[in-house]
Amino acid sequence: MNWLRKIPGSRRAATGLEWTIWRKLPLFLTVGTALPLAALAVLHWQVDASTAAGQRWLQMADYMVVGVVLFHWTAVVTVGIGCVIVMVMKGPAYAADSYAVSHSEQPRRTGPDDKA
């Protein structure tokens, strides 16, 4: 059984913004990861870690940067999934898309013994 059998005569929709975003996702991922890490490196370089307050400040900054980076990665993956969904939906129609419903024109009759 071939699940990806194209329906003859089906057309693809014109590409749109999804391909532009899809191609830029690696750049977004790299820049969105590098900027917070670079800011954290500068912060580690500037803050005096010999005091307890400095250590606490650096540890809090570490946690915040990890949270920002993970949130950014999640956002990039979510946008990527959205791009893939739009690409698939704009593609040609496949045979699995066009199955007729058996009772679409005349629903079956229910008798007194049938459960609703």
N, CA, C and O atoms as CSV, one atom per row, in Angstrom:
chain,resi,resn,atom,element,x,y,z
A,1,MET,N,N,0.853,-1.173,0.000
A,1,MET,CA,C,0.000,0.000,0.000
A,1,MET,C,C,0.899,1.237,0.000
A,1,MET,O,O,1.745,1.398,0.880
A,2,ASN,N,N,0.715,2.083,-0.967
A,2,ASN,CA,C,1.522,3.292,-1.086
A,2,ASN,C,C,0.747,4.472,-0.508
A,2,ASN,O,O,-0.213,4.939,-1.119
A,3,TRP,N,N,1.151,4.952,0.652
A,3,TRP,CA,C,0.448,6.043,1.327
A,3,TRP,C,C,0.660,7.384,0.646
A,3,TRP,O,O,-0.172,8.281,0.776
A,4,LEU,N,N,1.752,7.531,-0.072
A,4,LEU,CA,C,2.070,8.817,-0.683
A,4,LEU,C,C,1.828,8.795,-2.188
A,4,LEU,O,O,2.672,9.249,-2.961
A,5,ARG,N,N,0.684,8.269,-2.605
A,5,ARG,CA,C,0.322,8.234,-4.013
A,5,ARG,C,C,-0.412,9.527,-4.349
A,5,ARG,O,O,-1.476,9.806,-3.795
A,6,LYS,N,N,0.157,10.309,-5.252
A,6,LYS,CA,C,-0.432,11.601,-5.601
A,6,LYS,C,C,-1.686,11.420,-6.441
A,6,LYS,O,O,-1.765,10.524,-7.282
A,7,ILE,N,N,-2.651,12.274,-6.204
A,7,ILE,CA,C,-3.875,12.261,-6.992
A,7,ILE,C,C,-3.588,12.959,-8.312
A,7,ILE,O,O,-3.070,14.076,-8.310
A,8,PRO,N,N,-3.913,12.328,-9.448
A,8,PRO,CA,C,-3.653,12.966,-10.738
A,8,PRO,C,C,-4.417,14.283,-10.864
A,8,PRO,O,O,-5.585,14.376,-10.485
A,9,GLY,N,N,-3.760,15.271,-11.387
A,9,GLY,CA,C,-4.394,16.564,-11.602
A,9,GLY,C,C,-4.348,17.496,-10.401
A,9,GLY,O,O,-4.826,18.627,-10.482
A,10,SER,N,N,-3.783,17.042,-9.289
A,10,SER,CA,C,-3.709,17.933,-8.124
A,10,SER,C,C,-2.572,18.927,-8.327
A,10,SER,O,O,-1.551,18.623,-8.945
A,11,ARG,N,N,-2.780,20.115,-7.790
A,11,ARG,CA,C,-1.791,21.181,-7.970
A,11,ARG,C,C,-1.192,21.562,-6.630
A,11,ARG,O,O,-1.818,21.418,-5.580
A,12,ARG,N,N,0.041,22.054,-6.697
A,12,ARG,CA,C,0.688,22.604,-5.507
A,12,ARG,C,C,0.339,24.068,-5.409
A,12,ARG,O,O,0.220,24.751,-6.427
A,13,ALA,N,N,0.175,24.557,-4.200
A,13,ALA,CA,C,-0.065,25.984,-3.987
A,13,ALA,C,C,1.264,26.724,-4.086
A,13,ALA,O,O,2.330,26.136,-3.903
A,14,ALA,N,N,1.188,27.995,-4.374
A,14,ALA,CA,C,2.404,28.800,-4.487
A,14,ALA,C,C,3.110,28.880,-3.138
A,14,ALA,O,O,2.471,28.978,-2.090
A,15,THR,N,N,4.435,28.837,-3.183
A,15,THR,CA,C,5.188,28.947,-1.938
A,15,THR,C,C,5.071,30.357,-1.397
A,15,THR,O,O,4.825,31.311,-2.135
A,16,GLY,N,N,5.249,30.463,-0.119
A,16,GLY,CA,C,5.095,31.761,0.520
A,16,GLY,C,C,6.193,32.011,1.528
A,16,GLY,O,O,7.354,31.666,1.306
A,17,LEU,N,N,5.819,32.604,2.620
A,17,LEU,CA,C,6.757,33.009,3.655
A,17,LEU,C,C,7.376,31.815,4.377
A,17,LEU,O,O,8.437,31.952,4.985
A,18,GLU,N,N,6.735,30.647,4.322
A,18,GLU,CA,C,7.236,29.499,5.078
A,18,GLU,C,C,8.626,29.070,4.633
A,18,GLU,O,O,9.437,28.667,5.467
A,19,TRP,N,N,8.921,29.147,3.334
A,19,TRP,CA,C,10.254,28.745,2.860
A,19,TRP,C,C,11.308,29.772,3.255
A,19,TRP,O,O,12.442,29.405,3.565
A,20,THR,N,N,10.955,31.036,3.247
A,20,THR,CA,C,11.890,32.078,3.668
A,20,THR,C,C,12.245,31.891,5.144
A,20,THR,O,O,13.416,31.966,5.519
A,21,ILE,N,N,11.244,31.649,5.969
A,21,ILE,CA,C,11.489,31.432,7.397
A,21,ILE,C,C,12.268,30.142,7.606
A,21,ILE,O,O,13.194,30.109,8.417
A,22,TRP,N,N,11.909,29.070,6.884
A,22,TRP,CA,C,12.573,27.780,7.032
A,22,TRP,C,C,14.072,27.891,6.751
A,22,TRP,O,O,14.885,27.302,7.463
A,23,ARG,N,N,14.431,28.641,5.720
A,23,ARG,CA,C,15.844,28.794,5.371
A,23,ARG,C,C,16.608,29.641,6.388
A,23,ARG,O,O,17.822,29.491,6.520
A,24,LYS,N,N,15.921,30.521,7.103
A,24,LYS,CA,C,16.584,31.390,8.077
A,24,LYS,C,C,16.599,30.803,9.486
A,24,LYS,O,O,17.215,31.386,10.377
A,25,LEU,N,N,15.949,29.683,9.712
A,25,LEU,CA,C,15.895,29.109,11.052
A,25,LEU,C,C,17.266,28.782,11.640
A,25,LEU,O,O,17.477,29.047,12.824
A,26,PRO,N,N,18.219,28.216,10.873
A,26,PRO,CA,C,19.546,27.993,11.469
A,26,PRO,C,C,20.215,29.293,11.919
A,26,PRO,O,O,20.883,29.320,12.953
A,27,LEU,N,N,20.039,30.358,11.155
A,27,LEU,CA,C,20.596,31.655,11.552
A,27,LEU,C,C,19.933,32.156,12.829
A,27,LEU,O,O,20.613,32.620,13.744
A,28,PHE,N,N,18.601,32.062,12.891
A,28,PHE,CA,C,17.885,32.483,14.095
A,28,PHE,C,C,18.336,31.680,15.307
A,28,PHE,O,O,18.513,32.233,16.393
A,29,LEU,N,N,18.522,30.384,15.122
A,29,LEU,CA,C,18.946,29.527,16.220
A,29,LEU,C,C,20.350,29.902,16.693
A,29,LEU,O,O,20.602,29.986,17.895
A,30,THR,N,N,21.250,30.125,15.757
A,30,THR,CA,C,22.630,30.459,16.105
A,30,THR,C,C,22.723,31.817,16.791
A,30,THR,O,O,23.359,31.945,17.837
A,31,VAL,N,N,22.101,32.815,16.212
A,31,VAL,CA,C,22.176,34.168,16.788
A,31,VAL,C,C,21.459,34.218,18.133
A,31,VAL,O,O,21.954,34.833,19.078
A,32,GLY,N,N,20.301,33.577,18.224
A,32,GLY,CA,C,19.550,33.588,19.466
A,32,GLY,C,C,20.221,32.813,20.581
A,32,GLY,O,O,19.907,33.027,21.752
A,33,THR,N,N,21.135,31.922,20.246
A,33,THR,CA,C,21.895,31.211,21.261
A,33,THR,C,C,23.177,31.961,21.598
A,33,THR,O,O,23.565,32.039,22.763
A,34,ALA,N,N,23.833,32.512,20.585
A,34,ALA,CA,C,25.131,33.160,20.796
A,34,ALA,C,C,25.008,34.478,21.570
A,34,ALA,O,O,25.866,34.777,22.401
A,35,LEU,N,N,23.981,35.254,21.320
A,35,LEU,CA,C,23.864,36.552,22.004
A,35,LEU,C,C,23.716,36.424,23.517
A,35,LEU,O,O,24.453,37.097,24.239
A,36,PRO,N,N,22.806,35.600,24.040
A,36,PRO,CA,C,22.753,35.477,25.501
A,36,PRO,C,C,24.020,34.886,26.101
A,36,PRO,O,O,24.438,35.284,27.189
A,37,LEU,N,N,24.641,33.929,25.391
A,37,LEU,CA,C,25.876,33.354,25.914
A,37,LEU,C,C,27.015,34.370,25.907
A,37,LEU,O,O,27.845,34.381,26.816
A,38,ALA,N,N,27.056,35.216,24.891
A,38,ALA,CA,C,28.076,36.270,24.859
A,38,ALA,C,C,27.839,37.281,25.976
A,38,ALA,O,O,28.787,37.737,26.615
A,39,ALA,N,N,26.593,37.628,26.207
A,39,ALA,CA,C,26.279,38.548,27.306
A,39,ALA,C,C,26.657,37.927,28.646
A,39,ALA,O,O,27.143,38.624,29.537
A,40,LEU,N,N,26.440,36.640,28.792
A,40,LEU,CA,C,26.819,35.960,30.032
A,40,LEU,C,C,28.334,35.941,30.208
A,40,LEU,O,O,28.836,36.106,31.320
A,41,ALA,N,N,29.061,35.742,29.112
A,41,ALA,CA,C,30.521,35.762,29.200
A,41,ALA,C,C,31.023,37.137,29.631
A,41,ALA,O,O,31.936,37.237,30.451
A,42,VAL,N,N,30.434,38.187,29.084
A,42,VAL,CA,C,30.824,39.549,29.483
A,42,VAL,C,C,30.480,39.780,30.947
A,42,VAL,O,O,31.256,40.399,31.674
A,43,LEU,N,N,29.338,39.295,31.384
A,43,LEU,CA,C,28.937,39.447,32.775
A,43,LEU,C,C,29.899,38.716,33.703
A,43,LEU,O,O,30.270,39.244,34.751
A,44,HIS,N,N,30.307,37.505,33.326
A,44,HIS,CA,C,31.277,36.767,34.136
A,44,HIS,C,C,32.619,37.490,34.172
A,44,HIS,O,O,33.336,37.425,35.171
A,45,TRP,N,N,32.948,38.158,33.118
A,45,TRP,CA,C,34.215,38.880,33.061
A,45,TRP,C,C,34.158,40.149,33.913
A,45,TRP,O,O,35.170,40.536,34.499
A,46,GLN,N,N,33.003,40.802,33.993
A,46,GLN,CA,C,32.863,42.081,34.681
A,46,GLN,C,C,32.588,41.953,36.181
A,46,GLN,O,O,33.072,42.767,36.967
A,47,VAL,N,N,31.826,40.952,36.582
A,47,VAL,CA,C,31.394,40.848,37.972
A,47,VAL,C,C,32.488,40.210,38.823
A,47,VAL,O,O,33.130,39.242,38.416
A,48,ASP,N,N,32.682,40.772,40.006
A,48,ASP,CA,C,33.659,40.244,40.959
A,48,ASP,C,C,33.042,39.038,41.663
A,48,ASP,O,O,32.090,39.186,42.429
A,49,ALA,N,N,33.580,37.848,41.405
A,49,ALA,CA,C,33.023,36.614,41.956
A,49,ALA,C,C,33.655,36.236,43.283
A,49,ALA,O,O,33.400,35.144,43.791
A,50,SER,N,N,34.477,37.115,43.862
A,50,SER,CA,C,35.116,36.782,45.132
A,50,SER,C,C,34.181,37.003,46.317
A,50,SER,O,O,34.454,36.503,47.408
A,51,THR,N,N,33.109,37.724,46.135
A,51,THR,CA,C,32.145,37.959,47.217
A,51,THR,C,C,30.937,37.043,47.042
A,51,THR,O,O,30.681,36.527,45.954
A,52,ALA,N,N,30.204,36.855,48.133
A,52,ALA,CA,C,29.011,36.002,48.081
A,52,ALA,C,C,27.934,36.642,47.207
A,52,ALA,O,O,27.223,35.942,46.485
A,53,ALA,N,N,27.812,37.965,47.268
A,53,ALA,CA,C,26.814,38.649,46.442
A,53,ALA,C,C,27.146,38.506,44.952
A,53,ALA,O,O,26.250,38.317,44.130
A,54,GLY,N,N,28.424,38.596,44.612
A,54,GLY,CA,C,28.841,38.424,43.211
A,54,GLY,C,C,28.583,37.011,42.710
A,54,GLY,O,O,28.143,36.815,41.577
A,55,GLN,N,N,28.858,36.030,43.561
A,55,GLN,CA,C,28.607,34.645,43.176
A,55,GLN,C,C,27.110,34.390,42.988
A,55,GLN,O,O,26.696,33.714,42.047
A,56,ARG,N,N,26.309,34.943,43.899
A,56,ARG,CA,C,24.859,34.776,43.794
A,56,ARG,C,C,24.341,35.433,42.517
A,56,ARG,O,O,23.491,34.878,41.821
A,57,TRP,N,N,24.860,36.614,42.221
A,57,TRP,CA,C,24.465,37.335,41.013
A,57,TRP,C,C,24.819,36.534,39.758
A,57,TRP,O,O,24.010,36.436,38.836
A,58,LEU,N,N,26.021,35.966,39.722
A,58,LEU,CA,C,26.446,35.184,38.552
A,58,LEU,C,C,25.629,33.903,38.414
A,58,LEU,O,O,25.282,33.506,37.301
A,59,GLN,N,N,25.322,33.259,39.530
A,59,GLN,CA,C,24.531,32.045,39.449
A,59,GLN,C,C,23.124,32.351,38.950
A,59,GLN,O,O,22.576,31.599,38.143
A,60,MET,N,N,22.536,33.445,39.421
A,60,MET,CA,C,21.201,33.833,38.948
A,60,MET,C,C,21.244,34.165,37.450
A,60,MET,O,O,20.331,33.809,36.706
A,61,ALA,N,N,22.301,34.843,37.018
A,61,ALA,CA,C,22.446,35.156,35.594
A,61,ALA,C,C,22.602,33.882,34.766
A,61,ALA,O,O,22.055,33.781,33.668
A,62,ASP,N,N,23.350,32.911,35.293
A,62,ASP,CA,C,23.495,31.629,34.594
A,62,ASP,C,C,22.130,30.966,34.388
A,62,ASP,O,O,21.818,30.500,33.292
A,63,TYR,N,N,21.322,30.928,35.450
A,63,TYR,CA,C,20.002,30.315,35.346
A,63,TYR,C,C,19.118,31.064,34.354
A,63,TYR,O,O,18.389,30.447,33.577
A,64,MET,N,N,19.182,32.381,34.379
A,64,MET,CA,C,18.359,33.163,33.455
A,64,MET,C,C,18.774,32.927,32.009
A,64,MET,O,O,17.918,32.796,31.134
A,65,VAL,N,N,20.061,32.873,31.751
A,65,VAL,CA,C,20.528,32.661,30.376
A,65,VAL,C,C,20.157,31.269,29.895
A,65,VAL,O,O,19.768,31.102,28.739
A,66,VAL,N,N,20.267,30.265,30.756
A,66,VAL,CA,C,19.855,28.917,30.363
A,66,VAL,C,C,18.363,28.910,30.032
A,66,VAL,O,O,17.949,28.288,29.054
A,67,GLY,N,N,17.558,29.595,30.838
A,67,GLY,CA,C,16.127,29.677,30.564
A,67,GLY,C,C,15.821,30.393,29.267
A,67,GLY,O,O,14.961,29.957,28.501
A,68,VAL,N,N,16.522,31.496,29.013
A,68,VAL,CA,C,16.297,32.245,27.769
A,68,VAL,C,C,16.687,31.400,26.555
A,68,VAL,O,O,15.968,31.379,25.556
A,69,VAL,N,N,17.811,30.710,26.638
A,69,VAL,CA,C,18.279,29.894,25.510
A,69,VAL,C,C,17.321,28.736,25.262
A,69,VAL,O,O,16.979,28.461,24.112
A,70,LEU,N,N,16.881,28.054,26.312
A,70,LEU,CA,C,15.934,26.943,26.123
A,70,LEU,C,C,14.596,27.433,25.581
A,70,LEU,O,O,13.993,26.778,24.730
A,71,PHE,N,N,14.131,28.575,26.066
A,71,PHE,CA,C,12.896,29.140,25.532
A,71,PHE,C,C,13.059,29.487,24.045
A,71,PHE,O,O,12.155,29.253,23.242
A,72,HIS,N,N,14.205,30.040,23.696
A,72,HIS,CA,C,14.460,30.395,22.295
A,72,HIS,C,C,14.493,29.147,21.419
A,72,HIS,O,O,13.908,29.134,20.335
A,73,TRP,N,N,15.169,28.105,21.878
A,73,TRP,CA,C,15.207,26.861,21.105
A,73,TRP,C,C,13.800,26.300,20.908
A,73,TRP,O,O,13.454,25.832,19.823
A,74,THR,N,N,12.998,26.353,21.966
A,74,THR,CA,C,11.626,25.862,21.864
A,74,THR,C,C,10.827,26.676,20.850
A,74,THR,O,O,10.055,26.119,20.069
A,75,ALA,N,N,11.013,27.979,20.863
A,75,ALA,CA,C,10.308,28.835,19.906
A,75,ALA,C,C,10.745,28.536,18.473
A,75,ALA,O,O,9.911,28.488,17.568
A,76,VAL,N,N,12.042,28.336,18.262
A,76,VAL,CA,C,12.544,28.045,16.909
A,76,VAL,C,C,12.003,26.695,16.426
A,76,VAL,O,O,11.603,26.570,15.269
A,77,VAL,N,N,11.989,25.699,17.290
A,77,VAL,CA,C,11.459,24.389,16.907
A,77,VAL,C,C,9.965,24.494,16.593
A,77,VAL,O,O,9.489,23.870,15.644
A,78,THR,N,N,9.229,25.269,17.372
A,78,THR,CA,C,7.799,25.444,17.134
A,78,THR,C,C,7.543,26.123,15.798
A,78,THR,O,O,6.653,25.713,15.052
A,79,VAL,N,N,8.308,27.149,15.493
A,79,VAL,CA,C,8.168,27.827,14.199
A,79,VAL,C,C,8.545,26.871,13.064
A,79,VAL,O,O,7.905,26.876,12.012
A,80,GLY,N,N,9.577,26.053,13.272
A,80,GLY,CA,C,9.961,25.067,12.260
A,80,GLY,C,C,8.863,24.047,12.003
A,80,GLY,O,O,8.608,23.687,10.854
A,81,ILE,N,N,8.206,23.576,13.067
A,81,ILE,CA,C,7.094,22.640,12.906
A,81,ILE,C,C,5.960,23.309,12.131
A,81,ILE,O,O,5.338,22.687,11.270
A,82,GLY,N,N,5.697,24.567,12.438
A,82,GLY,CA,C,4.668,25.304,11.698
A,82,GLY,C,C,5.008,25.427,10.229
A,82,GLY,O,O,4.133,25.285,9.375
A,83,CYS,N,N,6.275,25.691,9.920
A,83,CYS,CA,C,6.698,25.782,8.517
A,83,CYS,C,C,6.501,24.451,7.796
A,83,CYS,O,O,6.028,24.420,6.660
A,84,VAL,N,N,6.860,23.357,8.454
A,84,VAL,CA,C,6.697,22.037,7.829
A,84,VAL,C,C,5.222,21.739,7.591
A,84,VAL,O,O,4.864,21.199,6.544
A,85,ILE,N,N,4.366,22.081,8.539
A,85,ILE,CA,C,2.926,21.844,8.363
A,85,ILE,C,C,2.400,22.640,7.173
A,85,ILE,O,O,1.626,22.115,6.372
A,86,VAL,N,N,2.809,23.898,7.048
A,86,VAL,CA,C,2.344,24.711,5.918
A,86,VAL,C,C,2.883,24.157,4.606
A,86,VAL,O,O,2.167,24.148,3.605
A,87,MET,N,N,4.138,23.691,4.591
A,87,MET,CA,C,4.703,23.111,3.367
A,87,MET,C,C,3.929,21.868,2.938
A,87,MET,O,O,3.635,21.690,1.756
A,88,VAL,N,N,3.604,21.016,3.895
A,88,VAL,CA,C,2.856,19.797,3.567
A,88,VAL,C,C,1.451,20.148,3.085
A,88,VAL,O,O,0.957,19.558,2.125
A,89,MET,N,N,0.817,21.093,3.739
A,89,MET,CA,C,-0.549,21.449,3.362
A,89,MET,C,C,-0.617,22.137,1.994
A,89,MET,O,O,-1.643,22.057,1.319
A,90,LYS,N,N,0.452,22.805,1.580
A,90,LYS,CA,C,0.470,23.448,0.265
A,90,LYS,C,C,0.916,22.506,-0.838
A,90,LYS,O,O,0.871,22.867,-2.014
A,91,GLY,N,N,1.341,21.317,-0.481
A,91,GLY,CA,C,1.816,20.358,-1.467
A,91,GLY,C,C,0.678,19.740,-2.250
A,91,GLY,O,O,-0.477,20.130,-2.078
A,92,PRO,N,N,0.992,18.773,-3.117
A,92,PRO,CA,C,-0.064,18.127,-3.904
A,92,PRO,C,C,-0.946,17.253,-3.019
A,92,PRO,O,O,-0.549,16.858,-1.922
A,93,ALA,N,N,-2.132,16.961,-3.504
A,93,ALA,CA,C,-3.058,16.104,-2.776
A,93,ALA,C,C,-2.632,14.650,-2.932
A,93,ALA,O,O,-2.137,14.245,-3.984
A,94,TYR,N,N,-2.828,13.886,-1.891
A,94,TYR,CA,C,-2.465,12.473,-1.912
A,94,TYR,C,C,-3.731,11.625,-1.823
A,94,TYR,O,O,-4.803,12.120,-1.476
A,95,ALA,N,N,-3.590,10.356,-2.139
A,95,ALA,CA,C,-4.739,9.453,-2.177
A,95,ALA,C,C,-5.403,9.333,-0.817
A,95,ALA,O,O,-6.617,9.137,-0.755
A,96,ALA,N,N,-4.677,9.439,0.246
A,96,ALA,CA,C,-5.267,9.316,1.580
A,96,ALA,C,C,-6.179,10.500,1.892
A,96,ALA,O,O,-6.982,10.428,2.823
A,97,ASP,N,N,-6.070,11.572,1.140
A,97,ASP,CA,C,-6.898,12.744,1.377
A,97,ASP,C,C,-8.298,12.597,0.803
A,97,ASP,O,O,-9.197,13.338,1.200
A,98,SER,N,N,-8.514,11.661,-0.123
A,98,SER,CA,C,-9.755,11.682,-0.898
A,98,SER,C,C,-10.628,10.451,-0.704
A,98,SER,O,O,-11.339,10.066,-1.632
A,99,TYR,N,N,-10.604,9.830,0.447
A,99,TYR,CA,C,-11.477,8.689,0.668
A,99,TYR,C,C,-12.908,9.161,0.871
A,99,TYR,O,O,-13.174,10.082,1.643
A,100,ALA,N,N,-13.810,8.518,0.174
A,100,ALA,CA,C,-15.218,8.879,0.286
A,100,ALA,C,C,-15.800,8.258,1.555
A,100,ALA,O,O,-15.431,7.148,1.939
A,101,VAL,N,N,-16.698,8.974,2.191
A,101,VAL,CA,C,-17.387,8.455,3.362
A,101,VAL,C,C,-18.511,7.558,2.868
A,101,VAL,O,O,-19.269,7.951,1.980
A,102,SER,N,N,-18.630,6.368,3.426
A,102,SER,CA,C,-19.577,5.384,2.895
A,102,SER,C,C,-21.032,5.801,3.083
A,102,SER,O,O,-21.870,5.423,2.264
A,103,HIS,N,N,-21.362,6.541,4.092
A,103,HIS,CA,C,-22.746,6.892,4.356
A,103,HIS,C,C,-22.999,8.395,4.201
A,103,HIS,O,O,-23.872,8.946,4.872
A,104,SER,N,N,-22.260,9.046,3.342
A,104,SER,CA,C,-22.399,10.496,3.244
A,104,SER,C,C,-23.704,10.909,2.565
A,104,SER,O,O,-24.276,11.939,2.922
A,105,GLU,N,N,-24.188,10.129,1.595
A,105,GLU,CA,C,-25.416,10.508,0.898
A,105,GLU,C,C,-26.661,9.981,1.605
A,105,GLU,O,O,-27.669,10.681,1.701
A,106,GLN,N,N,-26.591,8.754,2.097
A,106,GLN,CA,C,-27.736,8.170,2.775
A,106,GLN,C,C,-27.263,7.511,4.061
A,106,GLN,O,O,-26.634,6.454,4.023
A,107,PRO,N,N,-27.558,8.119,5.178
A,107,PRO,CA,C,-27.165,7.480,6.442
A,107,PRO,C,C,-27.928,6.176,6.648
A,107,PRO,O,O,-29.049,6.022,6.163
A,108,ARG,N,N,-27.335,5.268,7.345
A,108,ARG,CA,C,-28.027,3.995,7.575
A,108,ARG,C,C,-29.199,4.219,8.518
A,108,ARG,O,O,-29.190,5.119,9.358
A,109,ARG,N,N,-30.177,3.395,8.357
A,109,ARG,CA,C,-31.384,3.534,9.191
A,109,ARG,C,C,-31.149,2.807,10.520
A,109,ARG,O,O,-30.525,1.748,10.574
A,110,THR,N,N,-31.657,3.399,11.556
A,110,THR,CA,C,-31.554,2.773,12.866
A,110,THR,C,C,-32.864,2.111,13.222
A,110,THR,O,O,-33.944,2.645,12.967
A,111,GLY,N,N,-32.750,0.950,13.809
A,111,GLY,CA,C,-33.941,0.213,14.216
A,111,GLY,C,C,-34.183,0.373,15.697
A,111,GLY,O,O,-33.420,1.056,16.381
A,112,PRO,N,N,-35.229,-0.243,16.202
A,112,PRO,CA,C,-35.538,-0.118,17.625
A,112,PRO,C,C,-34.504,-0.810,18.525
A,112,PRO,O,O,-34.388,-0.482,19.706
A,113,ASP,N,N,-33.750,-1.773,17.958
A,113,ASP,CA,C,-32.755,-2.491,18.760
A,113,ASP,C,C,-31.397,-1.789,18.771
A,113,ASP,O,O,-30.535,-2.145,19.575
A,114,ASP,N,N,-31.186,-0.803,17.902
A,114,ASP,CA,C,-29.894,-0.118,17.832
A,114,ASP,C,C,-29.749,0.870,18.977
A,114,ASP,O,O,-30.711,1.500,19.416
A,115,LYS,N,N,-28.501,0.984,19.449
A,115,LYS,CA,C,-28.218,1.948,20.505
A,115,LYS,C,C,-27.805,3.278,19.859
A,115,LYS,O,O,-27.091,3.291,18.855
A,116,ALA,N,N,-28.242,4.352,20.420
A,116,ALA,CA,C,-27.926,5.669,19.863
A,116,ALA,C,C,-26.554,6.106,20.265
A,116,ALA,O,O,-26.116,7.193,19.887
